Amino acid sequence: MEKILLEQNPHWQGQTQNYVKREKLTELINYLPTRQIITISGIRRCGKSTLAKEAIRHLIESGVNPYNILFVNLEQPYFLEYQHNANYLNTIYDEYLKLANPQGKTYVIFDEIQFFKNWQVFIKSKYESSDIKFIVTGSNSSLLSHDLNTLLSGRTLGIHLDTFSFQEFLDYKKIAYGSKIERVSNRIDIARAKEEYLKWGGFYEVFDEPNELIKKEILINYARNIIYQDIVPRYGIRNSSELERLFFYLLSNATGIVNYTKLAETFDISDRKIKEYIGYFEDVFLLKRLDRYHTKPKERIRSAKKIYVKDNGFLQIAPKHSKNLGTALENEVYNTLYADDELVTYMREKYEVDFYSKKVLYQVAYDISDDKTRKRELGAFRYFKTDDTKACRVITLDTNEMVDGIEVLSFDEFVLGERG
């Protein structure tokens, strides 16, 4: 174990690395002085480990002795045989104390902690008896679950990390966008980046890879690793190939209504199991279901759901993949809205509005130059708009204009401009 700890903690030898800065880093830094345990949740490969390592660099730059900071990736194969024994986390910590001999307060980062059963019990005992600041990361929503909140009530501060946002993607490409002048000056570069981002999403290893065939292989491997490492063992799935086929089938139907009965007939399993499987995909941040708007919470829960993918890149590996960016645009508008408002819904009666968020109605249309398309999209607003409605907005790929009091915004202006 000594060798593993040395390999995973290069900062003990004065080795730190600069990474692409993430927006959540400021939030994490603000949480560091607190007593609470920090949890970082998010889909695999979204950058949770990197965010934690950025926190390490910040602590060292702030004067913390590097030996007082422990980082352990619990997914390391060496730890597999101990994953059913939460007490082994204590063994790891004791080995660290002997090896590094830290003095005073320690900072302990356990990466992918969900691999150890009952890890909460260990964290709670150390939290109450030792001067340790814990940061734990995990690829499952169990980090935000009722069980965690019950056992560690009032002791946690949660951060959820998604894959790179469009703003972070532009930062990676070093394209300035902070002001209107910068967005106009860099409009060509932003337009190119926009199409690339809508198509391939925000996984760093994907957009850092120039070969499109390799991009797809990376995304396929991501999806399968999540299914076979984060879902199958956790929920004891026996027919794992059935689970995989359902996921890829759902990718082909992204942004559409989920029909559990038809899915059950297609896969020859019960609609109850279909709902369970989709719930598992949500637990590991692959997919998300969107409720239909209703004033009564119970009716929202019962409503027909639309389904969205948590990273646009997965749309590229759908069996029935559409090469146009219409679906990708709607999917990313959803992700943008959901990041700011988890209560976002859609509206559907005689007409349909794609999203309703914070009293604003949103339609998504790749292009509204066609009169029929324009009439359809704008007509839905007239049907749903009330005195309580703050604004009506159509999000397009690249059009910015006002039409009868309705804001038509390009995707980049929607994301980068003032949305109020």
Beta strands, then each sheet from edge to edge (+ up, - down):
strand 1: 37-41
strand 2: 69-73
strand 3: 106-111
strand 4: 132-138
strand 5: 156-160
strand 6: 287-290
strand 7: 306-309
strand 8: 345-348
strand 9: 352-357
strand 10: 360-364
strand 11: 391-396
strand 12: 401-403
strand 13: 406-410
sheet 1: 2+ 3+ 4+ 1+ 5+
sheet 2: 6+ 7-
sheet 3: 8+ 9- 10+ 11+ 13+ 12-
end
